[in-house]
Amino acid sequence: MGHDHAHAGSAGSRHRTALLIAFAITAAYMVVEIVVGVAVGSLALVSDAAHMGTDVLGLGMALAAIMLAARRSNPQRTYGLYRLEVLAALANGVLLIGVAVYVLYEAVRRFQEPPEVPGVPLIVVAVIGLAVNLVSFRLLQAGAKESLNLKAASLEVLGDLLGSVGVIVAAIVLLTTGWAYADPIIGVLIGLFILPRTVVLLRGTLRVLLEVAPPHIDVDEVKRVIEDVEGVATVHDLHVWTITSGIESASGHVVLNSGADYDATLRQVLDRLRDQFRIEHATIQCEPRTSAQATESSPI
């Protein structure tokens, strides 16, 4: 378990730094959008600033979750606060669904009443936004493979990155051709891009919260590997679940053959779980065949 805490602590430190930088530059850019949008009378920029505000909120929740998870927990929290990262990912996923639905709604509305784009100021701010989002996405992408929390945050930034590209494209089309429908079409494409990726994210977080076995671990295969250990007769009450991203746990009862060495058999089972499935934290109870048979035959 010590190795798990060291790994989680190192990863948490990297994730915290990436989130802090992304949060700071995203919040700063949001302020710029509000100021410029009000100054030039651009509803598009003010609306995009509101959308950016949801990202600031999402990044803030993700950052708070990691910082709280790193705090020293009281003895009652036997798994610490690692699950806060998963809860933050779930909240961000729900937030993303809301943003995507809003984008689609706004796009449909703008098909009926295409708004005027303020031209050059919009393009300048959108280019700055693109640069900010590229930096933030790059910072978060490295940790997104290890953490559902950072994956949620990176998806939010990706949505804004695409939004910046879309605004630039729409503004250029409007300035060069005057075609007013470029903006709502880009909005629909962004909304359709965000939704399926958010659904995948939500499925991943719900798997963790429902303590479903990780998708990369076949529980039947785990059982077969354990039963292949010399001295093991059968396995029952086997459970595999995820505490938080990158930390898998397992528990189960191993029925020993007559004459099997308890310590040696248990060590081999734990070694195989670690080496073949990267399950570092496992609680395995070894019991003689007669005891197991009595347990299975007794009424509950």
C-alpha positions in Angstrom: 0.0 0.0 0.0 3.0 2.3 0.6 3.9 2.1 -3.0 0.3 3.1 -4.0 0.5 6.2 -1.7 3.9 7.2 -3.1 2.7 6.7 -6.7 -0.5 8.6 -6.0 1.3 11.4 -4.2 3.8 11.9 -7.0 1.1 11.9 -9.7 -1.1 14.1 -7.6 1.7 16.7 -7.3 2.2 16.8 -11.1 -1.6 17.0 -11.7 -2.0 19.8 -9.1 0.7 21.9 -10.8 -0.8 21.4 -14.3 -4.3 22.3 -13.0 -3.1 25.3 -11.1 -1.4 26.8 -14.2 -4.3 25.9 -16.5 -6.8 27.4 -14.0 -4.8 30.7 -13.7 -4.4 31.4 -17.4 -8.0 30.3 -18.2 -9.3 32.7 -15.5 -7.1 35.5 -16.8 -8.3 35.0 -20.4 -12.0 34.9 -19.2 -11.5 38.4 -17.7 -9.9 39.6 -21.0 -13.0 38.3 -22.9 -15.4 40.1 -20.6 -13.5 43.4 -20.8 -13.1 43.3 -24.6 -16.7 42.0 -25.1 -18.2 44.8 -23.1 -15.9 47.4 -24.7 -16.8 46.5 -28.3 -20.4 45.5 -27.5 -19.9 41.9 -28.6 -22.5 39.5 -27.4 -20.5 36.7 -28.9 -17.4 37.4 -26.7 -19.5 38.0 -23.6 -21.3 34.7 -24.2 -18.0 32.9 -24.8 -16.7 34.4 -21.5 -19.6 32.9 -19.7 -18.8 29.5 -21.4 -15.2 30.0 -20.3 -16.5 30.6 -16.8 -17.8 27.1 -16.6 -14.3 25.9 -17.5 -12.8 28.0 -14.7 -15.4 26.5 -12.3 -14.6 23.0 -13.6 -10.9 23.4 -13.3 -11.3 24.9 -9.8 -13.3 21.9 -8.7 -10.7 19.5 -10.1 -7.9 21.5 -8.4 -9.7 21.5 -5.1 -10.4 17.8 -5.3 -6.7 17.0 -5.8 -5.6 19.4 -3.0 -8.1 17.9 -0.6 -7.1 14.3 -1.6 -3.5 15.1 -0.8 -4.3 16.3 2.7 -3.6 14.0 5.6 -6.8 12.2 6.4 -8.2 11.1 9.8 -8.1 7.4 10.6 -11.8 7.0 9.8 -11.1 7.7 6.1 -9.3 4.4 5.4 -8.9 5.2 1.7 -8.1 8.9 2.3 -9.9 11.3 0.0 -8.9 9.8 -3.3 -12.6 9.4 -4.4 -13.0 13.2 -4.5 -11.1 13.2 -7.8 -13.7 10.8 -9.2 -16.6 12.9 -7.8 -15.1 16.0 -9.4 -14.8 14.2 -12.7 -18.5 13.2 -12.4 -19.5 16.9 -11.7 -17.4 18.1 -14.6 -19.0 15.6 -16.9 -22.5 16.7 -15.9 -21.3 20.3 -16.4 -20.0 19.4 -19.9 -23.3 17.9 -20.8 -25.0 21.1 -19.9 -22.6 23.2 -21.8 -22.9 21.0 -24.9 -26.8 21.2 -24.8 -26.6 24.9 -24.4 -24.3 25.2 -27.4 -26.7 23.2 -29.5 -29.6 25.3 -28.3 -27.8 28.5 -29.1 -26.8 27.2 -32.5 -30.4 26.4 -33.4 -31.6 29.8 -32.2 -28.9 31.6 -34.2 -30.0 29.8 -37.4 -33.2 31.9 -37.1 -31.4 35.1 -36.1 -27.8 35.1 -37.2 -25.8 37.5 -35.0 -23.4 40.1 -36.2 -19.7 39.3 -35.6 -17.6 42.3 -34.5 -14.8 41.4 -36.9 -11.2 42.1 -36.1 -11.5 42.4 -32.3 -13.2 39.1 -32.2 -10.5 37.4 -34.3 -7.7 38.9 -32.2 -9.3 37.7 -28.9 -10.1 34.3 -30.4 -6.5 33.8 -31.5 -5.3 34.7 -27.9 -7.9 32.3 -26.6 -6.6 29.6 -28.9 -3.1 30.0 -27.6 -4.3 29.9 -24.0 -6.3 26.8 -24.6 -3.5 25.0 -26.4 -1.2 25.6 -23.4 -3.8 24.5 -20.9 -4.7 21.4 -23.0 -1.0 20.4 -23.3 -0.6 20.7 -19.6 -3.6 18.6 -18.7 -3.3 16.0 -21.5 -0.3 14.3 -19.9 -2.2 13.5 -16.7 -5.5 12.8 -18.5 -4.3 9.2 -19.2 -3.8 8.7 -15.4 -6.7 10.6 -13.9 -10.4 10.8 -14.7 -10.3 14.2 -13.0 -7.7 15.6 -15.4 -9.5 13.9 -18.3 -12.6 15.8 -17.4 -10.7 19.1 -17.1 -8.9 18.5 -20.4 -12.2 17.8 -22.2 -13.5 21.1 -21.0 -10.4 22.9 -22.3 -10.6 20.9 -25.6 -14.2 22.2 -26.0 -13.0 25.8 -25.6 -10.0 25.2 -27.9 -12.3 24.0 -30.6 -14.6 26.9 -29.8 -11.7 29.3 -30.4 -10.9 27.7 -33.7 -14.6 27.8 -34.6 -14.9 31.5 -33.8 -11.8 32.3 -35.9 -13.1 30.3 -38.9 -16.7 31.7 -38.5 -15.3 35.3 -38.2 -13.1 34.9 -41.3 -16.0 33.5 -43.3 -18.3 36.3 -42.2 -15.7 39.0 -42.9 -14.8 37.6 -46.4 -18.2 36.4 -47.6 -20.8 37.8 -45.3 -22.4 34.4 -44.9 -24.1 34.7 -41.5 -24.8 31.0 -40.9 -21.1 30.1 -40.4 -21.3 30.8 -36.6 -24.3 28.5 -35.8 -22.9 25.7 -38.0 -19.6 25.8 -36.1 -21.6 25.8 -32.9 -23.5 22.6 -33.8 -20.2 20.9 -34.8 -18.6 21.8 -31.4 -21.7 20.6 -29.5 -21.7 17.3 -31.4 -18.0 16.8 -30.7 -18.3 17.4 -27.0 -21.3 15.1 -26.3 -20.0 11.6 -27.1 -16.7 12.2 -25.4 -18.5 13.4 -22.3 -20.7 10.3 -22.3 -17.5 8.1 -22.3 -16.1 10.1 -19.4 -19.3 9.8 -17.4 -19.4 6.0 -18.0 -15.8 5.8 -16.7 -16.6 7.7 -13.5 -19.8 5.7 -12.9 -17.8 2.5 -13.2 -15.5 3.6 -10.4 -18.3 4.9 -8.2 -20.3 1.6 -8.7 -17.1 -0.4 -8.0 -17.3 -2.2 -11.3 -14.1 -4.0 -12.2 -11.7 -1.8 -14.4 -12.3 -2.3 -18.1 -8.7 -3.5 -18.7 -9.0 -6.3 -16.0 -11.0 -9.5 -16.8 -12.2 -10.8 -13.5 -12.5 -14.4 -14.9 -8.9 -14.2 -16.0 -7.9 -13.0 -12.5 -9.6 -16.0 -11.0 -7.9 -18.4 -13.5 -4.5 -16.9 -12.7 -5.0 -17.3 -9.0 -6.3 -20.9 -9.3 -3.2 -21.7 -11.4 -1.0 -21.0 -8.3 0.3 -24.2 -6.7 -1.6 -25.0 -3.6 -4.8 -23.2 -4.6 -7.9 -25.3 -5.0 -10.6 -22.7 -5.8 -11.3 -19.0 -5.4 -14.6 -17.4 -4.2 -16.0 -14.0 -3.3 -13.5 -12.3 -5.6 -13.9 -8.6 -6.0 -11.9 -6.1 -8.1 -12.5 -2.4 -8.1 -10.9 1.0 -8.6 -10.2 3.4 -5.7 -9.2 6.2 -8.0 -7.5 6.5 -11.3 -4.4 4.2 -11.4 -5.1 2.5 -8.0 -6.9 -0.9 -8.3 -7.8 -3.1 -5.4 -8.9 -6.7 -5.0 -10.2 -9.0 -2.3 -11.1 -12.6 -2.2 -11.1 -16.0 -0.5 -8.6 -18.6 -1.6 -9.3 -22.2 -0.7 -6.0 -24.1 -0.2 -5.3 -27.7 -1.0 -4.5 -30.1 1.8 -0.9 -29.6 2.8 -0.4 -26.3 1.0 2.0 -23.8 2.5 -0.1 -20.8 3.7 2.6 -18.1 3.5 4.2 -19.3 0.2 0.8 -19.6 -1.5 -0.4 -16.2 -0.3 2.8 -14.6 -1.5 2.5 -16.2 -5.0 -1.1 -15.0 -5.3 -0.2 -11.4 -4.3 2.8 -11.4 -6.7 0.7 -12.5 -9.6 -2.0 -9.9 -8.9 0.7 -7.3 -8.9 2.8 -8.5 -11.8 0.0 -9.5 -14.2 -2.7 -7.1 -13.3 -0.9 -4.2 -11.6 -3.1 -4.7 -8.5 -0.9 -3.4 -5.7 -3.5 -3.4 -2.9 -5.1 -6.8 -2.4 -6.7 -8.4 0.6 -6.7 -12.2 0.2 -7.9 -14.6 2.9 -6.6 -18.2 2.7 -8.6 -20.9 4.2 -8.4 -24.8 4.2 -10.8 -26.7 2.0 -12.8 -28.1 4.9 -13.4 -24.6 6.3 -14.4 -23.2 2.9 -16.8 -26.1 2.3 -18.5 -25.5 5.7 -18.8 -21.8 4.9 -20.4 -22.4 1.5 -22.8 -25.0 2.9 -24.0 -23.0 5.9 -27.2 -20.9 5.5 -26.8 -17.1 5.3 
